[in-house]
Amino acid sequence: MAALHHSLPTRPPAAPGAAPVPGAARTRRAVAGGRTAAGGRAVGAAPPADELGRDLALPVGAAVTAVAVTALLVTGQAGHLRLSLAAFALLTVAIAAAARPRLVPAVVLVSWMFFDGFVVHQHAELAWRQTDRTSLWVLAVAGLAGAVCAAAARGARAARARRGGAV
């Protein structure tokens, strides 16, 4: 099969003595380095894989949580609340570790709503009894633990990069 190659549209060269095009130098730097002079992401530049994964953690986590609820209900294991809560706590830790720190409360809330609505009450009802409050606290601690572990890993990675660059 033949591959089609399209060239990127370019601006015609400026006439000698013409005024420079505003933003042209910034665009060249952004395309060359993937970043603008101010350090932000350039328009049109692809985000690094780590940032994309952190942005997609919440919707992917919600889908995985829905699958987990379905599996618990189909297998009849939803009646074992402590086992189910432990599974949801581990799932919340994993999703919170992958998500951006500002999304961790949403991760906890989504996880609790699936757990409370489908595992505890099994009819998509949310309640505020002692079991519901306890499960919310357990999942909140799990989300915080995931966020702290991810922050520690990012800090260690940044420290290694600084040591490697200074050597």
DRENRO-484860 format. One record per residue (C-alpha): residue number from 0; residue in three letters; chain; x negated, y, z. Coordinates in steps of 0.1 Angstrom, whole numbers, padded with zeros to 4 digits. Layout:
residues N
<atom><seq>NUM</seq><type>ALA</type><mol>A</mol><px>X</px><py>Y</py><pz>Z</pz></atom>
...
end
This chain:
residues 167
<atom><seq>0</seq><type>MET</type><mol>A</mol><px>0000</px><py>0000</py><pz>0000</pz></atom>
<atom><seq>1</seq><type>ALA</type><mol>A</mol><px>-0012</px><py>0034</py><pz>-0008</pz></atom>
<atom><seq>2</seq><type>ALA</type><mol>A</mol><px>-0012</px><py>0060</py><pz>0020</pz></atom>
<atom><seq>3</seq><type>LEU</type><mol>A</mol><px>0001</px><py>0094</py><pz>0014</pz></atom>
<atom><seq>4</seq><type>HIS</type><mol>A</mol><px>-0021</px><py>0122</py><pz>0027</pz></atom>
<atom><seq>5</seq><type>HIS</type><mol>A</mol><px>-0007</px><py>0157</py><pz>0031</pz></atom>
<atom><seq>6</seq><type>SER</type><mol>A</mol><px>-0029</px><py>0186</py><pz>0038</pz></atom>
<atom><seq>7</seq><type>LEU</type><mol>A</mol><px>-0020</px><py>0210</py><pz>0065</pz></atom>
<atom><seq>8</seq><type>PRO</type><mol>A</mol><px>-0007</px><py>0244</py><pz>0052</pz></atom>
<atom><seq>9</seq><type>THR</type><mol>A</mol><px>-0034</px><py>0270</py><pz>0056</pz></atom>
<atom><seq>10</seq><type>ARG</type><mol>A</mol><px>-0033</px><py>0307</py><pz>0053</pz></atom>
<atom><seq>11</seq><type>PRO</type><mol>A</mol><px>-0051</px><py>0323</py><pz>0023</pz></atom>
<atom><seq>12</seq><type>PRO</type><mol>A</mol><px>-0085</px><py>0338</py><pz>0032</pz></atom>
<atom><seq>13</seq><type>ALA</type><mol>A</mol><px>-0082</px><py>0374</py><pz>0043</pz></atom>
<atom><seq>14</seq><type>ALA</type><mol>A</mol><px>-0093</px><py>0400</py><pz>0018</pz></atom>
<atom><seq>15</seq><type>PRO</type><mol>A</mol><px>-0126</px><py>0417</py><pz>0026</pz></atom>
<atom><seq>16</seq><type>GLY</type><mol>A</mol><px>-0120</px><py>0447</py><pz>0048</pz></atom>
<atom><seq>17</seq><type>ALA</type><mol>A</mol><px>-0084</px><py>0436</py><pz>0057</pz></atom>
<atom><seq>18</seq><type>ALA</type><mol>A</mol><px>-0072</px><py>0437</py><pz>0093</pz></atom>
<atom><seq>19</seq><type>PRO</type><mol>A</mol><px>-0074</px><py>0403</py><pz>0111</pz></atom>
<atom><seq>20</seq><type>VAL</type><mol>A</mol><px>-0042</px><py>0384</py><pz>0116</pz></atom>
<atom><seq>21</seq><type>PRO</type><mol>A</mol><px>-0030</px><py>0386</py><pz>0152</pz></atom>
<atom><seq>22</seq><type>GLY</type><mol>A</mol><px>-0035</px><py>0353</py><pz>0170</pz></atom>
<atom><seq>23</seq><type>ALA</type><mol>A</mol><px>-0055</px><py>0337</py><pz>0142</pz></atom>
<atom><seq>24</seq><type>ALA</type><mol>A</mol><px>-0086</px><py>0332</py><pz>0164</pz></atom>
<atom><seq>25</seq><type>ARG</type><mol>A</mol><px>-0065</px><py>0318</py><pz>0192</pz></atom>
<atom><seq>26</seq><type>THR</type><mol>A</mol><px>-0048</px><py>0294</py><pz>0168</pz></atom>
<atom><seq>27</seq><type>ARG</type><mol>A</mol><px>-0082</px><py>0282</py><pz>0155</pz></atom>
<atom><seq>28</seq><type>ARG</type><mol>A</mol><px>-0095</px><py>0276</py><pz>0191</pz></atom>
<atom><seq>29</seq><type>ALA</type><mol>A</mol><px>-0062</px><py>0258</py><pz>0200</pz></atom>
<atom><seq>30</seq><type>VAL</type><mol>A</mol><px>-0065</px><py>0235</py><pz>0170</pz></atom>
<atom><seq>31</seq><type>ALA</type><mol>A</mol><px>-0102</px><py>0229</py><pz>0175</pz></atom>
<atom><seq>32</seq><type>GLY</type><mol>A</mol><px>-0101</px><py>0222</py><pz>0212</pz></atom>
<atom><seq>33</seq><type>GLY</type><mol>A</mol><px>-0064</px><py>0213</py><pz>0219</pz></atom>
<atom><seq>34</seq><type>ARG</type><mol>A</mol><px>-0063</px><py>0242</py><pz>0244</pz></atom>
<atom><seq>35</seq><type>THR</type><mol>A</mol><px>-0058</px><py>0279</py><pz>0242</pz></atom>
<atom><seq>36</seq><type>ALA</type><mol>A</mol><px>-0083</px><py>0304</py><pz>0256</pz></atom>
<atom><seq>37</seq><type>ALA</type><mol>A</mol><px>-0062</px><py>0308</py><pz>0288</pz></atom>
<atom><seq>38</seq><type>GLY</type><mol>A</mol><px>-0065</px><py>0270</py><pz>0294</pz></atom>
<atom><seq>39</seq><type>GLY</type><mol>A</mol><px>-0028</px><py>0263</py><pz>0287</pz></atom>
<atom><seq>40</seq><type>ARG</type><mol>A</mol><px>-0016</px><py>0237</py><pz>0261</pz></atom>
<atom><seq>41</seq><type>ALA</type><mol>A</mol><px>-0016</px><py>0250</py><pz>0226</pz></atom>
<atom><seq>42</seq><type>VAL</type><mol>A</mol><px>0016</px><py>0251</py><pz>0206</pz></atom>
<atom><seq>43</seq><type>GLY</type><mol>A</mol><px>0020</px><py>0220</py><pz>0185</pz></atom>
<atom><seq>44</seq><type>ALA</type><mol>A</mol><px>-0008</px><py>0201</py><pz>0204</pz></atom>
<atom><seq>45</seq><type>ALA</type><mol>A</mol><px>0002</px><py>0167</py><pz>0216</pz></atom>
<atom><seq>46</seq><type>PRO</type><mol>A</mol><px>0003</px><py>0164</py><pz>0254</pz></atom>
<atom><seq>47</seq><type>PRO</type><mol>A</mol><px>-0022</px><py>0139</py><pz>0269</pz></atom>
<atom><seq>48</seq><type>ALA</type><mol>A</mol><px>-0008</px><py>0105</py><pz>0276</pz></atom>
<atom><seq>49</seq><type>ASP</type><mol>A</mol><px>-0010</px><py>0110</py><pz>0313</pz></atom>
<atom><seq>50</seq><type>GLU</type><mol>A</mol><px>0013</px><py>0141</py><pz>0311</pz></atom>
<atom><seq>51</seq><type>LEU</type><mol>A</mol><px>0037</px><py>0123</py><pz>0288</pz></atom>
<atom><seq>52</seq><type>GLY</type><mol>A</mol><px>0040</px><py>0094</py><pz>0312</pz></atom>
<atom><seq>53</seq><type>ARG</type><mol>A</mol><px>0046</px><py>0116</py><pz>0341</pz></atom>
<atom><seq>54</seq><type>ASP</type><mol>A</mol><px>0074</px><py>0134</py><pz>0323</pz></atom>
<atom><seq>55</seq><type>LEU</type><mol>A</mol><px>0090</px><py>0101</py><pz>0313</pz></atom>
<atom><seq>56</seq><type>ALA</type><mol>A</mol><px>0088</px><py>0085</py><pz>0347</pz></atom>
<atom><seq>57</seq><type>LEU</type><mol>A</mol><px>0122</px><py>0097</py><pz>0359</pz></atom>
<atom><seq>58</seq><type>PRO</type><mol>A</mol><px>0143</px><py>0085</py><pz>0329</pz></atom>
<atom><seq>59</seq><type>VAL</type><mol>A</mol><px>0124</px><py>0053</py><pz>0326</pz></atom>
<atom><seq>60</seq><type>GLY</type><mol>A</mol><px>0126</px><py>0047</py><pz>0363</pz></atom>
<atom><seq>61</seq><type>ALA</type><mol>A</mol><px>0164</px><py>0053</py><pz>0362</pz></atom>
<atom><seq>62</seq><type>ALA</type><mol>A</mol><px>0167</px><py>0027</py><pz>0334</pz></atom>
<atom><seq>63</seq><type>VAL</type><mol>A</mol><px>0146</px><py>0002</py><pz>0354</pz></atom>
<atom><seq>64</seq><type>THR</type><mol>A</mol><px>0166</px><py>0008</py><pz>0385</pz></atom>
<atom><seq>65</seq><type>ALA</type><mol>A</mol><px>0198</px><py>0002</py><pz>0366</pz></atom>
<atom><seq>66</seq><type>VAL</type><mol>A</mol><px>0184</px><py>-0031</py><pz>0353</pz></atom>
<atom><seq>67</seq><type>ALA</type><mol>A</mol><px>0174</px><py>-0040</py><pz>0389</pz></atom>
<atom><seq>68</seq><type>VAL</type><mol>A</mol><px>0209</px><py>-0033</py><pz>0401</pz></atom>
<atom><seq>69</seq><type>THR</type><mol>A</mol><px>0223</px><py>-0054</py><pz>0373</pz></atom>
<atom><seq>70</seq><type>ALA</type><mol>A</mol><px>0200</px><py>-0083</py><pz>0382</pz></atom>
<atom><seq>71</seq><type>LEU</type><mol>A</mol><px>0209</px><py>-0081</py><pz>0418</pz></atom>
<atom><seq>72</seq><type>LEU</type><mol>A</mol><px>0246</px><py>-0082</py><pz>0411</pz></atom>
<atom><seq>73</seq><type>VAL</type><mol>A</mol><px>0244</px><py>-0109</py><pz>0385</pz></atom>
<atom><seq>74</seq><type>THR</type><mol>A</mol><px>0223</px><py>-0132</py><pz>0407</pz></atom>
<atom><seq>75</seq><type>GLY</type><mol>A</mol><px>0244</px><py>-0125</py><pz>0438</pz></atom>
<atom><seq>76</seq><type>GLN</type><mol>A</mol><px>0214</px><py>-0112</py><pz>0457</pz></atom>
<atom><seq>77</seq><type>ALA</type><mol>A</mol><px>0230</px><py>-0079</py><pz>0464</pz></atom>
<atom><seq>78</seq><type>GLY</type><mol>A</mol><px>0245</px><py>-0092</py><pz>0497</pz></atom>
<atom><seq>79</seq><type>HIS</type><mol>A</mol><px>0210</px><py>-0094</py><pz>0512</pz></atom>
<atom><seq>80</seq><type>LEU</type><mol>A</mol><px>0207</px><py>-0057</py><pz>0520</pz></atom>
<atom><seq>81</seq><type>ARG</type><mol>A</mol><px>0173</px><py>-0058</py><pz>0536</pz></atom>
<atom><seq>82</seq><type>LEU</type><mol>A</mol><px>0157</px><py>-0077</py><pz>0508</pz></atom>
<atom><seq>83</seq><type>SER</type><mol>A</mol><px>0174</px><py>-0054</py><pz>0482</pz></atom>
<atom><seq>84</seq><type>LEU</type><mol>A</mol><px>0163</px><py>-0023</py><pz>0501</pz></atom>
<atom><seq>85</seq><type>ALA</type><mol>A</mol><px>0127</px><py>-0036</py><pz>0502</pz></atom>
<atom><seq>86</seq><type>ALA</type><mol>A</mol><px>0129</px><py>-0041</py><pz>0464</pz></atom>
<atom><seq>87</seq><type>PHE</type><mol>A</mol><px>0143</px><py>-0007</py><pz>0459</pz></atom>
<atom><seq>88</seq><type>ALA</type><mol>A</mol><px>0116</px><py>0009</py><pz>0481</pz></atom>
<atom><seq>89</seq><type>LEU</type><mol>A</mol><px>0088</px><py>-0008</py><pz>0461</pz></atom>
<atom><seq>90</seq><type>LEU</type><mol>A</mol><px>0105</px><py>0004</py><pz>0429</pz></atom>
<atom><seq>91</seq><type>THR</type><mol>A</mol><px>0108</px><py>0039</py><pz>0443</pz></atom>
<atom><seq>92</seq><type>VAL</type><mol>A</mol><px>0071</px><py>0039</py><pz>0453</pz></atom>
<atom><seq>93</seq><type>ALA</type><mol>A</mol><px>0061</px><py>0028</py><pz>0418</pz></atom>
<atom><seq>94</seq><type>ILE</type><mol>A</mol><px>0083</px><py>0054</py><pz>0400</pz></atom>
<atom><seq>95</seq><type>ALA</type><mol>A</mol><px>0073</px><py>0082</py><pz>0424</pz></atom>
<atom><seq>96</seq><type>ALA</type><mol>A</mol><px>0036</px><py>0074</py><pz>0419</pz></atom>
<atom><seq>97</seq><type>ALA</type><mol>A</mol><px>0041</px><py>0077</py><pz>0381</pz></atom>
<atom><seq>98</seq><type>ALA</type><mol>A</mol><px>0062</px><py>0109</py><pz>0382</pz></atom>
<atom><seq>99</seq><type>ARG</type><mol>A</mol><px>0053</px><py>0145</py><pz>0386</pz></atom>
<atom><seq>100</seq><type>PRO</type><mol>A</mol><px>0054</px><py>0156</py><pz>0423</pz></atom>
<atom><seq>101</seq><type>ARG</type><mol>A</mol><px>0082</px><py>0180</py><pz>0417</pz></atom>
<atom><seq>102</seq><type>LEU</type><mol>A</mol><px>0104</px><py>0151</py><pz>0404</pz></atom>
<atom><seq>103</seq><type>VAL</type><mol>A</mol><px>0099</px><py>0129</py><pz>0434</pz></atom>
<atom><seq>104</seq><type>PRO</type><mol>A</mol><px>0131</px><py>0142</py><pz>0452</pz></atom>
<atom><seq>105</seq><type>ALA</type><mol>A</mol><px>0151</px><py>0134</py><pz>0420</pz></atom>
<atom><seq>106</seq><type>VAL</type><mol>A</mol><px>0135</px><py>0099</py><pz>0419</pz></atom>
<atom><seq>107</seq><type>VAL</type><mol>A</mol><px>0145</px><py>0093</py><pz>0455</pz></atom>
<atom><seq>108</seq><type>LEU</type><mol>A</mol><px>0180</px><py>0105</py><pz>0449</pz></atom>
<atom><seq>109</seq><type>VAL</type><mol>A</mol><px>0186</px><py>0084</py><pz>0418</pz></atom>
<atom><seq>110</seq><type>SER</type><mol>A</mol><px>0172</px><py>0053</py><pz>0435</pz></atom>
<atom><seq>111</seq><type>TRP</type><mol>A</mol><px>0194</px><py>0059</py><pz>0466</pz></atom>
<atom><seq>112</seq><type>MET</type><mol>A</mol><px>0225</px><py>0065</py><pz>0445</pz></atom>
<atom><seq>113</seq><type>PHE</type><mol>A</mol><px>0220</px><py>0033</py><pz>0425</pz></atom>
<atom><seq>114</seq><type>PHE</type><mol>A</mol><px>0213</px><py>0014</py><pz>0458</pz></atom>
<atom><seq>115</seq><type>ASP</type><mol>A</mol><px>0242</px><py>0029</py><pz>0478</pz></atom>
<atom><seq>116</seq><type>GLY</type><mol>A</mol><px>0267</px><py>0029</py><pz>0450</pz></atom>
<atom><seq>117</seq><type>PHE</type><mol>A</mol><px>0261</px><py>-0006</py><pz>0435</pz></atom>
<atom><seq>118</seq><type>VAL</type><mol>A</mol><px>0243</px><py>-0027</py><pz>0461</pz></atom>
<atom><seq>119</seq><type>VAL</type><mol>A</mol><px>0257</px><py>-0015</py><pz>0494</pz></atom>
<atom><seq>120</seq><type>HIS</type><mol>A</mol><px>0293</px><py>-0007</py><pz>0483</pz></atom>
<atom><seq>121</seq><type>GLN</type><mol>A</mol><px>0294</px><py>-0025</py><pz>0449</pz></atom>
<atom><seq>122</seq><type>HIS</type><mol>A</mol><px>0321</px><py>-0003</py><pz>0434</pz></atom>
<atom><seq>123</seq><type>ALA</type><mol>A</mol><px>0301</px><py>0028</py><pz>0425</pz></atom>
<atom><seq>124</seq><type>GLU</type><mol>A</mol><px>0311</px><py>0045</py><pz>0457</pz></atom>
<atom><seq>125</seq><type>LEU</type><mol>A</mol><px>0288</px><py>0066</py><pz>0477</pz></atom>
<atom><seq>126</seq><type>ALA</type><mol>A</mol><px>0293</px><py>0069</py><pz>0515</pz></atom>
<atom><seq>127</seq><type>TRP</type><mol>A</mol><px>0276</px><py>0084</py><pz>0545</pz></atom>
<atom><seq>128</seq><type>ARG</type><mol>A</mol><px>0276</px><py>0057</py><pz>0571</pz></atom>
<atom><seq>129</seq><type>GLN</type><mol>A</mol><px>0246</px><py>0046</py><pz>0592</pz></atom>
<atom><seq>130</seq><type>THR</type><mol>A</mol><px>0235</px><py>0021</py><pz>0566</pz></atom>
<atom><seq>131</seq><type>ASP</type><mol>A</mol><px>0237</px><py>0047</py><pz>0538</pz></atom>
<atom><seq>132</seq><type>ARG</type><mol>A</mol><px>0216</px><py>0072</py><pz>0559</pz></atom>
<atom><seq>133</seq><type>THR</type><mol>A</mol><px>0191</px><py>0046</py><pz>0568</pz></atom>
<atom><seq>134</seq><type>SER</type><mol>A</mol><px>0186</px><py>0036</py><pz>0532</pz></atom>
<atom><seq>135</seq><type>LEU</type><mol>A</mol><px>0182</px><py>0072</py><pz>0522</pz></atom>
<atom><seq>136</seq><type>TRP</type><mol>A</mol><px>0155</px><py>0077</py><pz>0547</pz></atom>
<atom><seq>137</seq><type>VAL</type><mol>A</mol><px>0137</px><py>0045</py><pz>0537</pz></atom>
<atom><seq>138</seq><type>LEU</type><mol>A</mol><px>0137</px><py>0055</py><pz>0501</pz></atom>
<atom><seq>139</seq><type>ALA</type><mol>A</mol><px>0126</px><py>0090</py><pz>0509</pz></atom>
<atom><seq>140</seq><type>VAL</type><mol>A</mol><px>0096</px><py>0077</py><pz>0528</pz></atom>
<atom><seq>141</seq><type>ALA</type><mol>A</mol><px>0089</px><py>0053</py><pz>0499</pz></atom>
<atom><seq>142</seq><type>GLY</type><mol>A</mol><px>0090</px><py>0082</py><pz>0474</pz></atom>
<atom><seq>143</seq><type>LEU</type><mol>A</mol><px>0067</px><py>0103</py><pz>0496</pz></atom>
<atom><seq>144</seq><type>ALA</type><mol>A</mol><px>0043</px><py>0074</py><pz>0499</pz></atom>
<atom><seq>145</seq><type>GLY</type><mol>A</mol><px>0042</px><py>0070</py><pz>0461</pz></atom>
<atom><seq>146</seq><type>ALA</type><mol>A</mol><px>0036</px><py>0107</py><pz>0456</pz></atom>
<atom><seq>147</seq><type>VAL</type><mol>A</mol><px>0008</px><py>0108</py><pz>0482</pz></atom>
<atom><seq>148</seq><type>CYS</type><mol>A</mol><px>-0009</px><py>0077</py><pz>0467</pz></atom>
<atom><seq>149</seq><type>ALA</type><mol>A</mol><px>-0007</px><py>0093</py><pz>0432</pz></atom>
<atom><seq>150</seq><type>ALA</type><mol>A</mol><px>-0021</px><py>0126</py><pz>0445</pz></atom>
<atom><seq>151</seq><type>ALA</type><mol>A</mol><px>-0050</px><py>0108</py><pz>0463</pz></atom>
<atom><seq>152</seq><type>ALA</type><mol>A</mol><px>-0058</px><py>0088</py><pz>0431</pz></atom>
<atom><seq>153</seq><type>ARG</type><mol>A</mol><px>-0058</px><py>0121</py><pz>0410</pz></atom>
<atom><seq>154</seq><type>GLY</type><mol>A</mol><px>-0080</px><py>0138</py><pz>0436</pz></atom>
<atom><seq>155</seq><type>ALA</type><mol>A</mol><px>-0105</px><py>0109</py><pz>0436</pz></atom>
<atom><seq>156</seq><type>ARG</type><mol>A</mol><px>-0105</px><py>0109</py><pz>0398</pz></atom>
<atom><seq>157</seq><type>ALA</type><mol>A</mol><px>-0111</px><py>0147</py><pz>0397</pz></atom>
<atom><seq>158</seq><type>ALA</type><mol>A</mol><px>-0139</px><py>0143</py><pz>0423</pz></atom>
<atom><seq>159</seq><type>ARG</type><mol>A</mol><px>-0156</px><py>0116</py><pz>0402</pz></atom>
<atom><seq>160</seq><type>ALA</type><mol>A</mol><px>-0153</px><py>0138</py><pz>0371</pz></atom>
<atom><seq>161</seq><type>ARG</type><mol>A</mol><px>-0169</px><py>0167</py><pz>0390</pz></atom>
<atom><seq>162</seq><type>ARG</type><mol>A</mol><px>-0198</px><py>0145</py><pz>0403</pz></atom>
<atom><seq>163</seq><type>GLY</type><mol>A</mol><px>-0203</px><py>0130</py><pz>0368</pz></atom>
<atom><seq>164</seq><type>GLY</type><mol>A</mol><px>-0204</px><py>0165</py><pz>0352</pz></atom>
<atom><seq>165</seq><type>ALA</type><mol>A</mol><px>-0228</px><py>0180</py><pz>0377</pz></atom>
<atom><seq>166</seq><type>VAL</type><mol>A</mol><px>-0254</px><py>0152</py><pz>0374</pz></atom>
end
